[in-house]
């Protein structure tokens, strides 16, 4: 025997059906986001918009948060394959510095970042330059001229300080003799005091190394744009 009249039960079934449809819709949206590996949906849509307007990104390109492209002239910027650009870097295809003193003229130029280039945090890439391939740009650098292949550069303006292959060889040699910590062990909010003191003591002796990375920061920012 029913406790409530059928007329009272039907609205409950109707509400459940609506809720189920809403949940399914949300699930589909979540699956789309997950499939596209999107964390910052707004930033991703911004980059997609720039690509539609001519920005060229190669395969396996990593963009950390707040990488800024010249939104006025994205079609003058191209990024090659296997490149990584760290947070806060700005890539300019125009330069207004002469505007006030030349009767309203601004510089305009292409930026070509070729394959296998790493650009550190908070760099400025100015118009009219080609970088690479196989180049390391240190954090905070200002690049205002072409950078030849197999180079490491740093400074304001950026200057050559090593060949990339020699730099990599020297780092591997240093790693073999230096103290190394695991990223997962030391990048923790609950870092044990003893381990913190060990890191302080070892770095007082000289440079140490950290092995590994938080890959969750990067897997959502990979771009593989088909030509």
C-alpha positions in Angstrom: 0.0 0.0 0.0 1.4 3.4 -1.0 2.1 5.8 1.7 1.5 8.8 -0.5 -0.9 9.3 -3.5 0.5 8.8 -6.9 0.0 12.4 -7.8 2.4 13.4 -5.0 5.1 10.9 -6.2 5.2 11.9 -9.9 6.7 15.4 -9.3 9.5 13.7 -7.4 10.3 11.4 -10.4 10.2 14.5 -12.7 12.6 16.4 -10.5 14.9 13.3 -10.4 14.9 13.1 -14.2 15.8 16.8 -14.5 18.6 16.4 -12.0 19.9 13.4 -13.9 19.9 15.3 -17.2 21.8 18.2 -15.4 24.4 15.7 -14.0 24.9 14.1 -17.4 25.4 17.5 -19.0 27.9 18.5 -16.3 29.7 15.1 -16.8 30.0 15.7 -20.5 31.4 19.1 -20.0 33.9 17.7 -17.5 34.9 15.0 -19.9 35.5 17.6 -22.6 37.7 19.6 -20.2 39.6 16.4 -19.1 40.1 15.2 -22.7 41.6 18.6 -23.7 43.7 18.6 -20.5 42.4 22.1 -19.6 43.1 23.6 -16.2 42.7 27.3 -17.0 39.8 27.2 -19.5 39.8 31.0 -20.0 43.6 31.1 -20.8 43.3 28.1 -23.1 40.5 29.7 -25.0 42.6 32.9 -25.3 45.4 30.9 -26.8 43.1 29.1 -29.2 41.8 32.5 -30.3 45.3 33.7 -31.0 46.0 30.6 -33.0 42.9 31.3 -35.1 44.4 34.8 -35.7 47.7 33.4 -36.9 49.8 32.5 -33.9 51.9 29.4 -34.8 52.6 26.8 -32.2 54.5 23.6 -33.0 54.2 20.2 -31.4 54.9 19.5 -27.8 54.9 23.2 -26.8 54.6 23.9 -23.1 53.2 27.2 -22.0 53.2 27.9 -18.3 50.6 30.3 -16.8 50.6 34.0 -17.8 52.8 33.6 -20.9 51.7 36.7 -22.9 51.7 36.9 -26.7 51.3 40.2 -28.6 47.5 40.1 -29.1 47.6 42.8 -31.7 49.9 40.9 -34.0 49.8 37.1 -33.1 50.3 36.2 -36.8 53.9 37.6 -36.5 54.8 35.0 -33.8 55.8 31.4 -34.4 57.0 28.8 -31.8 58.7 25.6 -33.0 58.5 22.1 -31.8 59.6 20.9 -28.3 59.7 24.4 -26.8 58.9 25.4 -23.2 58.1 29.0 -22.1 57.9 29.7 -18.3 55.4 31.9 -16.5 55.4 35.6 -16.9 57.2 35.8 -20.2 56.0 38.3 -22.7 56.5 38.0 -26.5 56.2 41.3 -28.4 55.7 41.7 -32.1 55.6 45.5 -31.8 57.4 48.2 -29.9 55.9 51.6 -29.1 59.1 53.1 -27.7 59.7 55.4 -30.7 56.1 56.5 -30.9 56.3 59.7 -28.9 59.5 60.9 -30.6 58.8 60.1 -34.2 55.4 61.5 -34.8 53.5 58.3 -34.0 55.6 55.4 -35.4 56.0 52.0 -33.7 58.4 49.2 -34.6 56.9 46.0 -36.0 58.7 42.7 -36.5 58.4 38.9 -36.5 59.4 36.7 -33.6 60.6 33.2 -34.6 61.3 30.8 -31.8 62.7 27.7 -33.4 62.8 24.1 -32.2 64.0 23.0 -28.8 64.1 26.3 -27.0 63.6 26.9 -23.3 62.7 30.4 -22.1 62.8 31.0 -18.3 60.4 33.1 -16.2 59.6 36.7 -16.8 61.6 37.2 -20.0 60.8 39.8 -22.6 61.2 38.8 -26.3 61.3 42.0 -28.5 60.2 42.2 -32.1 62.4 41.3 -35.0 64.3 38.4 -33.4 64.9 34.7 -34.2 65.9 32.4 -31.4 67.4 29.0 -31.9 67.2 26.2 -32.4 68.6 24.6 -29.2 68.7 27.7 -27.0 68.3 28.3 -23.2 67.2 31.7 -22.2 67.7 32.5 -18.5 64.9 33.9 -16.4 64.5 37.7 -16.5 66.4 38.1 -19.8 65.5 40.7 -22.4 66.1 39.4 -25.9 66.5 42.2 -28.5 68.6 40.5 -31.2 68.9 37.1 -32.9 70.2 34.3 -30.8 72.3 31.7 -32.7 71.7 27.9 -32.4 73.3 26.0 -29.5 73.4 29.0 -27.1 72.8 29.8 -23.5 72.0 33.5 -22.9 71.2 35.7 -19.9 70.9 39.3 -18.9 69.4 42.7 -19.9 70.0 42.7 -22.8 70.6 39.0 -23.1 74.1 38.0 -23.8 75.8 34.7 -24.7 77.5 32.9 -21.9 77.8 29.2 -23.0 77.2 26.8 -25.8 74.2 24.7 -25.0 75.9 21.3 -25.5 78.8 22.3 -23.3 76.4 23.6 -20.7 74.5 20.3 -20.6 77.8 18.4 -20.4 79.0 20.5 -17.5 75.7 20.1 -15.6 75.8 16.3 -16.0 79.3 16.3 -14.6 78.3 18.4 -11.7 75.2 16.3 -11.0 77.4 13.2 -10.7 79.4 14.7 -7.8 76.7 16.9 -6.1 74.1 16.1 -3.5 70.7 15.3 -5.1 67.3 15.5 -3.5 64.0 14.1 -4.9 61.4 16.7 -5.8 58.6 14.6 -4.2 60.5 14.5 -0.9 61.3 18.2 -0.5 58.5 20.1 -2.3 56.0 19.5 0.5 54.0 21.7 2.9 54.9 19.2 5.7 58.6 19.1 5.0 60.3 17.5 8.0 62.5 19.9 10.0 65.5 17.5 9.7 65.3 17.3 6.0 65.0 21.1 5.7 68.1 21.5 7.9 69.9 19.0 5.6 69.0 21.0 2.5 70.2 24.2 4.2 73.5 22.5 5.3 74.2 21.0 1.9 73.5 24.2 -0.1 75.8 26.1 2.3 78.6 23.9 0.9 77.6 24.6 -2.7 75.0 23.9 -5.4 72.8 20.9 -5.0 70.2 19.4 -7.4 66.6 18.4 -7.3 65.5 15.4 -9.3 62.0 15.4 -10.8 59.1 17.8 -11.2 55.4 18.3 -10.5 54.2 17.0 -13.9 50.6 18.1 -13.1 51.7 21.7 -13.7 52.7 20.9 -17.3 50.5 18.1 -18.7 47.6 20.6 -19.0 49.6 23.2 -20.9 50.9 21.1 -23.7 50.1 22.2 -27.2 50.3 20.0 -30.3 48.9 22.1 -33.1 48.3 20.3 -36.4 49.4 22.4 -39.4 
